[in-house]
Amino acid sequence: MQVTINGIDTRYVLSNEGGGPWLTFIHQLAGDLSVWDQQAGYFRNDFTVLRYDLRGHGETALSLGAFSIEQLADDLAELLHKLGAPSTHVVGLSIGGMVAQQFAVDHASLVDSLTVVGAPAFTPEDARPTFGQRAASVRENGTENIVEATLDRWLTADFRKRHPEVVEQIRDTILRTPPEGFARAAEAIRDFDVREKLRSVAKPTLVVAGKHDTGTPNAASRLIADTVPGALFETLDAAHLSPIECSTQFTALLATFLRSSV
């Protein structure tokens, strides 16, 4: 389904067979809402499950000009308003985890719980040039230029070997991502920092890290758990995309957390 959010034609999928509390999933850079297919299928009987494509990703249009993580969080707030959601449990992966943190800080009244997966609280100074370089590279050469290196970071070699069909689906999603959508999102990541605001998060919080995640080291994820009062920290035997690589374990972990938060 499509709805206009802050002037942007936005794709979303709403599964509310259970008619329960709202549960929103936010995808990774160069991803789309399909990364959450398994979780949406599992939770739809007990929750009103919302998935959507970020600006310039999937089937959501690209806005004019640069955008920030704060603006992406505002997009989610407006989407929830348009759909009539009073509040939501929010789960974000990678850039989605950054958006989820920003959303919890800027729109606290809309948050029932926060789950951050494979995302830091800020982009370190020495890593910022990398995101600028990726943005420039993709603008010039398209996502074809980064797809193999991205897959290497996102999934362990063993998983890629055992599940080539999953790898192909993710590769196709990366390749379909509009270059400018990727570039502007990468630049938003470059400038992201909520370290000084996380202590204000007062809702139940779960932080999930992949043991083999080189893009978001475990220490970066643990910083969030150490900063948000009462936050839980868990690791899974995965690289960056732990909800894909350890889908059963991740879903069980999230289900347990949500049961304690409802």
N, C-alpha and C positions, 0 to 999 in steps of 0.2 A: 504494500500500500504506500501511497505517497501523500505527504502533507508539506505545506510551506512553513518553514521554521526560520525566523529572522531573515526572511527574503530568499531562503534557499530551499529548493525542491528536495525533500528528504525522504528516502525510502525507510520504511520500518515494517516489522512483522510483529503482530500481537497475537499471542496464544493464551487464551483465558478460559480453557475448558473447566478449570477448577474454580475460577472466580475468586481466588484467594488474594493475599497481599501482592503488591506489585514487586516484580523482580526484574531489574534491567541489566543487560549485558552489553559491554562496550568492547569493540574489537581492537586489534593491533594495527600498527602502521603497515600500509600496503596489504591490508586485509579487508574483510567485509563481515557482515553479520553471520555468514555461513560458518565461521569458526566456532560458533556456539550451538550448532545444530544438535549435538548429542545432549548438551545440558538443557536446551529448550525442550526437547522431547521428554526428558526425565522430569522436569519441574512443572510442566504445564498443567498437571492434574491438581496441584496444590497451590500454584501461584498464577498470577496474571503476568506472563512472561513477555517482556519487551526487548526486542533487538532492533538496532538501526545502523545505517551506514553513516560514518562521519563525513564531514565536508570533503568533497573531492575524492571519495572512495566509493566503491561499489556502484550503486545507482543513485547516489546523492550528488547533486550538482556542486560545482566549485563556486565559491563566492568570489566577488571582485576583491582583489588585493590580499595582502597578508592577513593571517589570523593567528590568534594566540590560544593557549590551553584554556585561559579564562573564557574566551569566546566559545570554545567547544563545550565548556561546562554550561554556559548560558544557553547554548543550543538545546542541551538535554533538559534544562529547566523549562524552556519554552515548549518542547515536545511533550513533556509530561502535562503541562498546563493545557495544551491543545487536546490531549487525549483524556483529560479529566482525572488524572492520577493524583490522589491526595499526597502521597509520598511513595518511596520505593526503597527496596534493598538494591544496592548498586554494586556490580561486579565489573572490574575493568582489567584488561590485559594489555601490557606494554603501554603504548600511548593511551589506551583506554584506561589503564590504571592511573595514569597521570590525570586524565580528565575526571576520573572518579574521585581522586583526592581533592582536586580543585572544586568539584561539585560539593563535596562534603564540607569544605571550608566556606564556600560562597553561598551555598543554598542549604544550610544545615537543617532547616525546618522540613525539607523534602526528603531527608535521608532517614531510613529505618536502620540500616546497617551498611558497612563499607567493607568490600573485599578487593584487595589490591594484589594483582598477579604479575610478577615479572616486571615491576616498575620501580624506579627510584623516587625519592622525594624531591630531587633536583638533578640537573645535569651538571656534572663537575666541569670546572673551568677548562681542564685539559681535554675534555671530550667534546666540547662545543664545536671546535673546528671540524670535527669528523662529520657532524650533522650538516654543517654548511657545505662541506665537500660532497656529501651524498646528494644533497639537494641540487648542487650545480651539475654533478655527474648525470643525474637522472633527467634534469632539464635538457641537457645536451644529447644524451644517448638513449634515454628511455629506461624503463625498469629492467629491460633485458640485461643491462650492464651490471645490475646488482643482484639478480635473482639467485645465482648459485651461491654466492657468499652469504646471502640472507638465509637460504635454506640450511647452510652449514651451521649458522649461529642458532637458528630456531629449533632444530631437531638433532638429536644425537645420531651418529653414524649408524649405530645398531638399529634405531627406529627407522631411519631412511631405507636401510637394506630390507627390513622385514615388512615395511608398509609402503611400497612404491606407489600404490594407488592414492594414498593420502598425500604423499609428496607431490604427485602430479596435480592434484586438486589445489593445493596451496600454491604451487608454482603458477598455475593458471590465474589464480586470484591476484598474485603479485603482478603478473604481466598485463592484466586488465586494468590495473590501477593507473589512472591518468597521471602522466609525469608531473604536471603542475600541482595536482592534488598531493602527491607524495612529497614534492619539494616544499610546499608551504607547511605541511604537517611536520616535516623534518626540522624546518626552521622554528616551528612552535616548540618542539621538543628541546631544541638548542637553548631556548630562553626560559625554560621551565624551572621554577623554584618555589616550593611551598614549605620549606623547612621550618620557617619561623611561625607558621600558622597551624601546623598539625596538632599542636597541643590543645587547640580549641575544639577538636573533634571529640564529641562526647557520646557518640553512638558506638555500638559493638563493632569491632574492627578485626578482620582477619587478613594477614599478609602471607602470601604463598610465594615461595622461591623455588626455582629449579636448581638442583645441585650442580648441574653442568651448564648453567646459564652464564656465558661469557659476556653477553651484552648488558645484563643487569646482575652484577655479582651479588652473592648472598648478603654480603655486608651492607650493600645499598638497600636491599629489602628490609634487612633487620633494623636499620635506622628508623624506618617508618614505625615498626612494631615497638621500638624502644621509645619513640616520641609520643605516639598516640596513647593516652592513658588506658590501661587494661587490654591493649591489643594482643592478639594471638599471633604467633609466628610458626609456620610449618614449611618443611621442604619436601619436594617430591623428586624422584629419580628421573629427571628430565632436563632438557635444555630450556629454551625460552618459552616454547609453547606447551607448558605443562598440561593445560586442559585438553590438548590433543594427544600428547605423548603418554600421559597417565590419566586418561579420561575417566576411568572407573574410580581410581583413587581420588582424583580431584573432585568428582561429583559427590562421592561419599563424604569427603571432607567438608565441602560446601553445604551439603544437606544437614550434616550434624551441626555446623555453625548456625545455619538459618533456623533450625529447630530451637536452638537456645536463644535466638534473637527475636523470635516472633512473639 
